[in-house]
């Protein structure tokens, strides 16, 4: 059985890679090729999934509709990308049995044009918490998919009511968050996690976070901070953006889960990591920063998606510091926010559930046993 997995960018790559990993655990003979649209497929490579093609992100970072400037910049720089993507996929049309797509409706359309097969579609880019799917999107989902896996339950219910075979099996973004490296937080001190992001703008975002940290420390001394560093970030360069603070801040790779779980709350200018932090029961403080995913408009959408435990504030460092201390010193409020965040982030186990569904459906359709491996 040959599987093609198509995905938009980093977050979708991760979900696609986790589903691929689960499929491999069901049958080691399954052959999987990953086709990332605007990345080089690092998430697949980390899990030993073969990557075909790959492309650097456009100037907007993939958020081309954030402004007219970013739209035209992306169009001029990546105009031929969809054509080259389709051309690459077409070479695998005859040797592809199953198509899985993690992304949005445009990549669903590109996949069908290229491979001429209905897809299993993980549509985690859109949620009814922000706004429902347009009629044209529902049309293509109805025509081009075997099954739609949604970001959350309310989106699945809305699509079902509109005649689409949709279901929520859990959120793959919450999977595989196990601790990689040990991190013992300083004893006797309250920890606050810092998530500046994984893209190039993370350095400037760290500078903005650093100003908030300084304000917090003027109000309360018995605090410590830890930055969960992405593999894409240079630790020494990051430290240069918070002069005078490194002794108060730990900079760590591979400790995201431990940092977040050990923190009273996190200050986040990241995308997917904010949602993962809520799942790990840590309220999130955010504010506008650098980069396409930290614009006011984008963050307002994230606030609608993530609810009360995602606290969006104007960038006024002293006011942000006061709000953070208000939360961490109010045990009842902190517990309430943790519970709300956990509920909104959704359930884990989505990768395995989606892989199982696809495997079992294909096994039934083919009328033969695909040999579950032990």
Residue pairs with C-beta under 8 A, 6 or more apart in sequence:
1 27
1 29
1 30
1 31
1 97
1 98
1 362
1 370
2 30
2 31
2 32
2 33
2 95
2 96
2 97
2 98
3 20
3 23
3 30
3 31
3 32
3 33
3 96
3 97
3 98
3 99
3 100
4 32
4 33
4 35
4 89
4 92
4 96
4 98
4 99
4 100
4 111
4 115
5 16
5 17
5 19
5 20
5 32
5 33
5 34
5 35
5 44
5 49
5 100
5 101
5 102
6 16
6 35
6 37
6 89
6 99
6 100
6 101
6 102
6 103
6 107
6 110
6 111
6 119
7 13
7 15
7 16
7 34
7 35
7 36
7 37
7 101
7 102
7 103
7 107
8 36
8 37
8 38
8 62
8 102
8 103
8 104
8 107
8 125
9 36
9 37
9 38
9 39
9 57
9 62
10 39
10 42
10 43
10 198
10 272
11 124
11 173
11 271
11 272
12 102
12 103
12 122
12 124
12 125
13 34
13 36
13 39
13 41
13 42
13 43
13 44
13 102
14 43
14 172
14 173
14 272
15 102
15 122
15 124
15 172
15 173
15 350
15 351
16 34
16 43
16 44
16 100
16 102
16 122
17 34
17 43
17 44
17 46
17 47
17 49
18 47
18 172
18 175
18 176
18 351
19 100
19 102
19 122
19 172
19 351
19 354
19 355
19 358
20 32
20 34
20 44
20 47
20 49
20 100
21 47
21 49
21 351
22 351
22 352
22 354
22 355
22 356
23 30
23 32
23 355
23 358
23 359
24 30
24 32
25 355
25 373
26 355
26 356
26 359
26 370
26 372
26 373
27 359
27 370
27 371
27 372
27 373
28 373
29 371
29 373
30 370
32 49
32 50
33 50
33 51
33 52
33 92
33 96
34 41
34 44
34 49
34 50
34 51
34 52
35 51
35 52
35 53
35 85
35 88
35 89
36 44
36 51
36 53
36 54
36 55
37 55
37 81
37 85
37 103
37 107
37 110
38 55
38 56
38 57
38 58
38 62
38 78
38 81
39 54
39 55
39 56
39 57
40 51
40 54
40 55
40 56
41 49
41 51
41 54
44 50
44 51
45 51
52 88
52 92
53 84
53 85
53 88
55 78
55 81
55 84
55 85
58 64
58 73
58 74
58 77
58 78
58 81
59 70
59 73
59 74
59 77
60 66
60 70
60 71
60 73
60 74
60 292
61 199
61 291
61 292
61 293
62 292
63 70
63 292
63 293
63 295
63 298
64 70
64 71
64 74
64 75
65 71
66 292
66 295
66 297
66 298
70 292
82 110
85 110
85 114
86 110
86 113
86 114
89 110
89 111
89 114
89 115
90 114
90 115
92 115
93 114
93 115
93 116
96 115
96 117
97 362
98 117
98 120
98 358
98 362
99 111
99 115
99 117
99 118
99 119
99 120
100 119
100 120
100 122
100 358
101 107
101 108
101 111
101 119
101 120
101 121
101 122
102 122
102 124
102 172
103 122
103 123
103 125
104 123
104 125
104 126
105 123
105 136
105 137
105 140
105 141
108 119
108 121
108 140
108 141
108 144
108 145
109 140
109 144
111 119
111 144
112 118
112 119
112 144
118 144
118 145
118 146
119 144
119 145
119 146
120 145
120 146
120 147
120 149
120 354
120 358
121 141
121 144
121 145
121 146
121 147
121 148
121 149
122 149
122 172
122 354
123 141
123 148
123 149
123 150
123 151
123 155
124 149
124 150
124 151
124 171
124 172
124 173
125 151
126 133
126 137
126 151
126 155
127 150
127 151
127 152
127 154
127 155
127 305
128 152
128 154
128 155
128 158
129 152
129 154
129 155
129 304
129 305
129 307
129 344
130 301
130 304
130 305
132 155
132 158
133 141
133 155
133 158
133 159
138 159
138 162
138 164
141 148
141 159
141 164
141 166
142 163
142 164
145 164
145 165
146 165
146 361
147 165
147 166
147 167
147 357
147 358
147 361
148 156
148 159
148 164
148 165
148 166
148 167
149 166
149 167
149 168
149 169
149 350
149 354
150 156
150 159
150 166
150 167
150 168
151 168
151 171
151 346
152 168
152 171
152 346
153 168
153 346
155 166
155 168
156 166
156 167
156 168
159 166
160 166
160 167
168 346
169 349
169 350
169 353
169 354
169 357
170 346
170 347
170 348
170 349
170 350
170 351
170 353
170 354
171 275
171 279
171 345
171 346
171 347
171 348
171 350
172 350
172 351
172 354
173 272
173 275
173 276
173 350
174 275
174 276
174 279
174 345
174 346
174 347
174 348
174 350
175 348
175 349
175 350
175 351
175 352
176 351
177 256
177 257
177 276
177 279
177 280
177 348
178 257
179 255
179 257
179 258
180 254
180 255
180 256
180 257
181 252
181 253
181 254
181 255
181 258
182 255
182 258
183 226
183 250
183 252
183 255
183 258
183 259
183 262
185 191
185 224
185 226
185 262
186 224
188 222
189 222
189 223
189 224
190 222
190 223
190 224
190 264
190 328
191 223
191 224
191 225
191 226
191 259
191 262
191 263
191 264
192 216
192 223
192 224
192 225
192 226
192 263
192 264
192 265
192 266
192 267
192 324
192 328
193 225
193 226
193 227
193 228
193 259
193 260
193 262
193 263
193 265
193 266
193 267
193 277
193 282
194 206
194 209
194 213
194 225
194 226
194 227
194 228
194 249
194 266
194 267
194 268
195 227
195 228
195 266
195 267
195 268
195 269
195 270
195 273
195 274
195 277
196 202
196 203
196 205
196 206
196 209
196 227
196 233
196 238
196 269
196 270
197 205
197 230
197 269
197 270
197 271
197 273
197 291
197 293
197 294
198 230
198 232
198 233
198 270
198 273
199 232
199 291
199 293
200 291
201 289
201 290
201 291
201 294
202 230
202 233
202 238
202 269
202 291
203 233
203 237
203 238
203 241
204 241
204 289
204 290
205 269
205 289
205 290
205 291
205 294
206 227
206 238
206 241
206 242
207 241
207 242
208 269
208 287
208 289
208 290
208 315
209 242
209 267
209 269
210 241
210 242
210 245
211 317
212 267
212 317
212 320
212 321
212 324
213 225
213 242
213 245
213 248
213 249
214 244
214 245
214 317
215 317
215 318
215 320
215 321
216 223
216 321
216 324
216 325
217 223
217 248
218 321
219 321
219 322
219 325
220 325
223 248
224 248
224 249
224 250
225 245
225 248
225 249
225 250
226 249
226 250
226 251
226 252
226 255
226 259
226 262
226 263
227 238
227 249
227 250
227 251
227 252
227 259
228 252
228 255
228 256
228 259
228 260
228 273
229 235
229 238
229 251
229 252
229 253
231 253
235 251
235 253
238 251
239 246
239 251
242 249
252 259
256 273
256 276
257 280
259 266
260 266
260 276
260 277
260 280
260 282
261 280
261 281
261 282
263 282
264 282
264 327
264 328
264 334
265 282
265 283
265 284
265 285
265 324
265 327
265 328
265 334
265 337
266 274
266 277
266 282
266 283
266 284
266 285
267 284
267 285
267 286
267 320
267 324
268 274
268 277
268 284
268 285
268 286
269 286
269 287
269 289
269 290
269 291
269 294
270 293
271 293
271 302
274 284
274 286
274 302
274 306
274 310
275 305
275 306
275 345
276 345
277 284
277 341
278 284
278 306
278 309
278 310
278 341
278 342
278 344
278 345
279 341
279 342
279 345
279 346
279 348
281 338
281 339
281 341
281 342
282 338
282 341
283 309
283 310
283 311
283 327
283 334
283 337
283 338
283 341
284 306
284 309
284 310
284 311
284 341
285 311
285 313
285 320
285 323
285 324
285 327
286 299
286 302
286 310
286 311
286 312
286 313
287 299
287 312
287 313
287 314
287 315
287 320
288 294
288 295
288 296
288 299
288 314
288 315
289 315
292 298
299 312
300 312
302 310
302 312
303 310
303 312
305 344
306 341
306 344
306 345
307 340
307 341
307 344
308 337
308 340
308 341
309 337
309 338
309 340
309 341
309 344
310 341
311 323
311 327
311 337
313 319
313 320
313 323
326 333
327 333
327 334
327 337
328 334
359 370
359 372
362 370
363 369
363 370
